[in-house]
Amino acid sequence: MRYEDFRFLLFDPQPDGVLLVTLNRPEALNATNDRMHWELTQVWGVIDADPGVKVAVVTGAGDRAFSAGGDLSVVEEMANSQEATLRVMKEASAIVYNMLSCDKPIISAINGVAVGAGLAVALLADASVMAKAKYYLMTADFLDGREAERIGLVTFCAPRGGPPYPTARIARAARITGRSTMRPSRLNASPPRRAASSSTRRAQARSASEWPRASFTPATCMG
């Protein structure tokens, strides 16, 4: 599969091997329809096989949502078809497994609501940068970026509406290794790096800040 074969994911190569990946259904808050959900199972293998990509940054189109979860058409289909339910469940497992299997570092820039498959992608990333917006968790509780950072659910909380600091700097630092340092520990079910202490995360941020800031924002991916 090639990048141009994807219908609902946009790809915007940046300098130094950084690839921006945008979930692109802004009219539906980037909710995953059948095609997008399937594409999320495929994209990590394509990125992993691309020698020009050192690190991937994934975000949602627009400024309202990272991904609002499953499209209502998918939910309705699952409610009326066991076959559809099994297919979606299989794809959901594939999204998780293929992300974990990808050797390239993955960074999520969570620019709004994240539910369902979108939440999985957002939090399975090696580093998760969340805007000071709120997003929905499986508990039905709303959690803002600062609290998510405090409890270790995301790596950093960043100002909403501004440059995606520290996403760009993390991406530039991560590209040096060319490999996710999270993947082996995640596959062995060890505690993820985002659960590290705030002092550790800030030390990582200081290290990353030595790299020049990239000149992209989530809107860049919208073309």
C-alpha positions as CSV (number, residue, x, y, z in Angstrom):
1,M,0.0,0.0,0.0
2,R,1.2,3.5,-0.9
3,Y,0.6,6.8,0.8
4,E,-1.6,8.0,-2.1
5,D,-3.9,5.0,-1.6
6,F,-5.1,6.4,1.7
7,R,-8.4,8.3,1.5
8,F,-8.8,9.6,5.0
9,L,-5.2,10.0,6.2
10,L,-3.1,12.8,4.9
11,F,0.7,12.8,4.8
12,D,2.9,15.8,5.0
13,P,6.7,15.2,5.0
14,Q,8.7,17.6,7.1
15,P,12.4,18.2,7.2
16,D,14.7,15.7,8.9
17,G,12.6,12.6,8.4
18,V,9.5,13.8,10.3
19,L,6.2,12.7,8.7
20,L,2.9,14.4,9.7
21,V,-0.1,12.1,9.6
22,T,-3.5,13.7,9.8
23,L,-6.8,11.9,10.5
24,N,-8.8,13.8,7.9
25,R,-12.6,13.9,8.4
26,P,-13.0,17.3,10.0
27,E,-16.6,17.6,9.0
28,A,-17.3,14.6,11.3
29,L,-14.7,15.5,14.0
30,N,-12.4,12.9,12.4
31,A,-14.7,10.1,13.4
32,T,-13.5,6.8,11.9
33,N,-15.8,5.4,9.2
34,D,-15.2,1.9,7.8
35,R,-12.4,3.0,5.5
36,M,-10.5,5.2,7.9
37,H,-10.7,2.5,10.6
38,W,-9.2,0.0,8.2
39,E,-6.6,2.5,7.1
40,L,-5.4,2.9,10.7
41,T,-4.6,-0.8,10.6
42,Q,-2.4,-0.4,7.5
43,V,-0.6,3.0,8.0
44,W,2.0,1.8,10.6
45,G,3.4,-0.8,8.4
46,V,3.7,1.6,5.5
47,I,5.5,4.1,7.7
48,D,7.8,1.4,9.2
49,A,8.8,0.4,5.7
50,D,9.6,3.9,4.5
51,P,13.3,4.5,4.8
52,G,12.7,8.3,4.5
53,V,10.7,8.5,7.7
54,K,12.5,8.7,11.0
55,V,9.5,9.7,13.2
56,A,5.8,10.0,12.7
57,V,3.6,12.7,14.2
58,V,-0.2,12.0,14.1
59,T,-2.9,14.6,14.7
60,G,-6.5,15.4,13.7
61,A,-7.6,17.8,11.1
62,G,-9.1,21.0,12.3
63,D,-9.0,22.4,15.8
64,R,-12.0,20.6,17.4
65,A,-11.0,17.0,17.6
66,F,-8.3,14.4,17.3
67,S,-10.9,11.8,16.6
68,A,-14.5,11.5,17.9
69,G,-14.4,7.7,17.8
70,G,-16.5,5.5,15.6
71,D,-18.8,7.1,13.0
72,L,-22.5,6.5,13.7
73,S,-22.8,4.5,10.5
74,V,-20.2,2.1,11.9
75,V,-22.0,1.9,15.2
76,E,-25.3,1.2,13.5
77,E,-23.8,-1.5,11.3
78,M,-22.3,-3.2,14.3
79,A,-25.6,-3.1,16.1
80,N,-27.2,-5.0,13.3
81,S,-24.5,-7.3,12.2
82,Q,-22.4,-9.8,14.1
83,E,-20.1,-10.0,11.1
84,A,-19.5,-6.3,11.2
85,T,-18.9,-6.3,14.9
86,L,-16.3,-9.1,14.6
87,R,-14.6,-7.2,11.7
88,V,-14.3,-4.0,13.7
89,M,-13.0,-5.8,16.8
90,K,-10.4,-7.5,14.6
91,E,-9.3,-4.2,13.1
92,A,-9.2,-2.6,16.6
93,S,-6.7,-5.3,17.7
94,A,-4.7,-4.8,14.5
95,I,-4.4,-1.1,15.1
96,V,-2.9,-1.7,18.5
97,Y,-0.6,-4.5,17.4
98,N,0.6,-2.7,14.3
99,M,1.4,0.4,16.3
100,L,3.3,-1.6,18.8
101,S,5.2,-3.4,16.0
102,C,6.2,-0.2,14.3
103,D,9.9,0.5,14.9
104,K,9.6,4.2,14.1
105,P,8.9,6.6,17.0
106,I,5.3,7.8,17.0
107,I,4.2,11.1,18.6
108,S,0.5,12.1,19.0
109,A,-0.5,15.7,18.9
110,I,-3.9,15.5,20.6
111,N,-5.7,18.6,19.5
112,G,-9.1,17.9,20.9
113,V,-11.6,15.1,21.6
114,A,-10.2,11.6,21.4
115,V,-12.5,8.6,21.7
116,G,-12.4,5.0,20.6
117,A,-9.9,4.1,18.0
118,G,-8.7,7.7,18.1
119,L,-8.0,7.5,21.8
120,A,-6.1,4.2,21.3
121,V,-3.9,5.9,18.7
122,A,-3.4,9.0,20.8
123,L,-2.3,7.1,23.9
124,L,-0.3,4.3,22.3
125,A,2.1,6.8,20.8
126,D,5.6,6.9,22.3
127,A,4.9,10.5,23.4
128,S,1.5,12.1,23.6
129,V,1.2,15.9,23.6
130,M,-2.3,17.1,24.6
131,A,-3.8,20.6,24.2
132,K,-5.5,22.2,27.1
133,A,-8.8,20.9,25.8
134,K,-10.8,18.1,27.2
135,Y,-11.3,14.6,25.8
136,Y,-13.5,11.6,26.7
137,L,-12.3,8.5,28.4
138,M,-13.9,5.1,28.7
139,T,-15.1,6.0,32.2
140,A,-17.3,8.8,30.7
141,D,-15.3,11.4,32.7
142,F,-13.8,14.4,31.1
143,L,-10.1,15.1,31.8
144,D,-8.2,18.2,30.8
145,G,-4.6,18.2,29.6
146,R,-3.0,19.3,32.8
147,E,-4.6,16.5,34.8
148,A,-3.8,14.0,32.1
149,E,-0.1,15.1,32.3
150,R,-0.1,15.0,36.1
151,I,-1.3,11.4,36.2
152,G,1.0,10.3,33.4
153,L,-1.7,9.6,30.8
154,V,0.0,11.9,28.3
155,T,3.6,13.0,28.1
156,F,3.0,16.8,27.9
157,C,0.2,19.3,28.1
158,A,0.6,22.1,25.6
159,P,-1.2,25.4,25.1
160,R,-4.3,25.2,22.9
161,G,-4.3,27.2,19.6
162,G,-0.5,27.8,19.5
163,P,2.5,25.9,18.1
164,P,2.4,22.3,19.0
165,Y,5.2,22.6,21.6
166,P,6.8,20.4,22.5
167,T,5.6,18.1,19.7
168,A,8.0,19.4,17.1
169,R,11.0,19.3,19.4
170,I,10.3,15.8,20.5
171,A,10.0,14.8,16.9
172,R,13.3,16.3,16.0
173,A,15.0,14.6,19.0
174,A,13.3,11.2,18.3
175,R,14.4,11.1,14.7
176,I,18.0,10.6,15.8
177,T,17.4,7.1,17.0
178,G,15.2,6.1,14.1
179,R,13.6,3.5,16.3
180,S,11.1,3.6,19.0
181,T,12.6,3.0,22.4
182,M,9.1,2.3,23.7
183,R,8.2,-0.7,21.6
184,P,10.0,-3.5,23.4
185,S,8.8,-2.4,26.8
186,R,5.3,-2.0,25.5
187,L,5.2,-5.4,23.9
188,N,6.4,-6.9,27.2
189,A,3.6,-5.0,29.0
190,S,6.1,-2.9,31.0
191,P,4.9,0.5,32.3
192,P,4.9,3.0,29.4
193,R,7.4,6.0,29.3
194,R,4.6,8.5,29.6
195,A,4.1,7.3,33.2
196,A,7.5,8.5,34.1
197,S,7.9,11.2,36.7
198,S,7.3,14.8,35.8
199,S,11.0,15.5,36.5
200,T,12.0,12.9,34.0
201,R,9.6,14.2,31.4
202,R,10.9,17.8,31.9
203,A,14.5,16.6,31.5
204,Q,13.5,14.9,28.3
205,A,11.8,18.2,27.2
206,R,15.0,20.2,28.0
207,S,17.0,17.7,25.9
208,A,14.5,18.0,23.0
209,S,14.5,21.7,23.2
210,E,18.0,21.9,22.1
211,W,16.7,21.1,18.6
212,P,15.3,23.9,16.4
213,R,11.5,24.1,16.4
214,A,9.8,22.7,13.4
215,S,7.6,25.1,11.5
216,F,4.4,23.0,11.4
217,T,1.0,23.1,13.1
218,P,-1.9,20.6,12.9
219,A,-3.4,22.8,10.2
220,T,-0.4,22.2,7.9
221,C,-1.7,18.7,7.3
222,M,-5.0,20.1,5.8
223,G,-3.1,21.4,2.8
